[in-house]
Amino acid sequence: MTRRTAYGWMILLGWGALAAWMGFDDFHILHQEIFVGIMLTSALAMVILFTIVWTRGEPTEEGPNERG
């Protein structure tokens, strides 16, 4: 997964979490667990994607022995 793809997914998940937060007050108290679950799942997925992208980084053209 490239950084561009991961950042795209993070933006989509962020919009999903925002939409869930906006719908939080519009529904009965029994349905609010669903929106909390969507928000927490989106946040967790964003943290996982960011961690993967941050630790792996972009592949470079040079090999491991060509750094000077």
C-alpha positions, 0 to 999 in steps of 0.5 A: 500500500502506498502512502497516497492510498493509505492517506485516501483511506484515512480521509474516507475513514475520517469522513465516516467517523464525522458522519457517525458523530453527526448522526449520534444525537439524531437517534434513540439512545438504544442506537447510539452504541452503533455510532460509537462503534463506527467512530471507534472502529474508524479511529482505530483503523486510521491509527493502524493505517498511519502506523503502517505507513509511518514505519514502512515508508516509501520504497527507494530506488537505492539498495541497502548497500548503496547508501553513502 
